[in-house]
Amino acid sequence: MRAVFLAAGEGKRLRPYFNRPKPLVPLLGLSLIERNILSLRECGIKEFVVITGCYADAIEEYLGNGDKLGVEIKYLHNERWALGNGVTAYTFHQEYRPGEKFILMMSDHIFGLDLLKNFIAAAQKIKEDEILIAADRRLEKVYDLDECTKIKAERDYALKLGKKLGDFNAVDCGLFIATGALLDALSQAISRGDYTLTDGVNILAGSGRAKLHFVNDFWVDVDDQAGYRHCEKMLLQSLVPAKDGFISHHLNRRFSLRITRYLARTGITPNQVTVISFLIAVAAAFCFALGKNICGGLLAQLSSIIDGVDGEIARLKFQKSNYGGFIDSILDRYADFLIVIGITYAWYTVKTNSPVVLMVAAAALTGMPMSMLFKEKYHALTGKPFLPEQYDGIFRYLPANRDGRLFVIMWGGIFNLLPAALVILAVAAHCQTFIRLYQARRMV
């Protein structure tokens, strides 16, 4: 399928805050339309048609032919853009290929990636003379409900749409799978002086040809500054993975998301953040070895927080790579090793020639990689990620994941109880490993 973006309007409500066309307004490191293009690219869409109007030259100059985004972009210009978005959408009839289904969306609406994937997968549900509308019936969760286009729905079909509709049970998300039927309906609406996209959709709804797909993920119409801030918040929240450990989910993300919000506006790459996290861990190891335990503990925790930022930026700016994940895993293992060696050195200089120190250190070092190793083997065997919140039960509170381990090390440094921290790490890591091995018999 191809995707068609409506990018013709003035965007007056955002213009006072961003001196640029609305589709080019930056949001966490990417322009609105660029974020949408990359989101659809993740869904396998590679051909795009952007319909411009008011700011045609600026948009075309910014996006070019799509090479820098790894896609193909064509442009259509609507000289009558001021009449309404229905006229802009109808402009696509110049490029339409008979019989095709195409994605039609607003360039200033932002959607969760899972929402887009599920919606595109539902394209097979519609007939050649129908359209599919992304609709949200979770009215209590809809942002700025008053400004939304309302839908009177009966089962999975729309009966009528309108901003002023009084009797409604869903709202239009600004995302469609369209066919030639929509272009015919728009032509009919325009011929009688009705120029909005809703006018054309209502013609199809009146004949039972406007099918609905109800969404379960987030979407935001970035129409004004408040909507912009809300969208920023929703995007950041969407970066938190389900596989997070307890400490990472409830503590580290509170800081890492704030750091990501700032760094996303810069050109820093996820791999560079990975290296920074590693260097902070190295500094923590040296601090422990030199007896600067408080400094070492705080640096270890800072390294843990920064360790979440690289993945957040990678997901936020579509910079994920298998190599990046590989580098992150390798440097994390080295960082953990060096921190434990630093702690062991400091302890051993006090307990000279004590084999207990070496035994505890060996137990900690052999146990620390087991959490990640188990998750990787579980994924290799089942094809599914291992979710501690779901599978570990009460044992998810054991400080055996990396975020938990570094949290224990931080407190060990602050309270000068590093030997106790090392013992806790060794016991927790091996306990979690054996518990997971036991449970794996019924999970795999």
Secondary structure, 3 states (H helix, E strand, C coil): CEEEEEECCCCCCCCCCCCCCHHHCEECCEEHHHHHHHHHHHCCCCEEEEEECCCHHHHHHHHCCCHHHCCEEEEEECCCHHHCHHHHHHHHHHCCCCCCCEEEEECCEEECHHHHHHHHHHHHHCCCCCEEEEEECCHHHCCCHHHCCEEEEECCEEEEEECCCCCCCEEEEEEEEECHHHHHHHHHHHHCCCCCHHHHHHHHHHCCCEEEEECCCCEEECCCHHHHHHHHHHHHHCCCCCCCCHHHHHHHHHHHHHHHHHHCCCCCCHHHHHHHHHHHHHHHHHHHHCCCHHHHHHHHHHHHHHHHHHHHHHHHCCCCCHHHHHHHHHHHHHHHHHHHHHHHHHHHHHCCCCHHHHHHHHHHHHHCCHHHHHHHHHHHHHCCCCCHHHHCHHHHHCCCCHHHHHHHHHHHHHCCCHHHHHHHHHHHHHHHHHHHHHHHHHHC
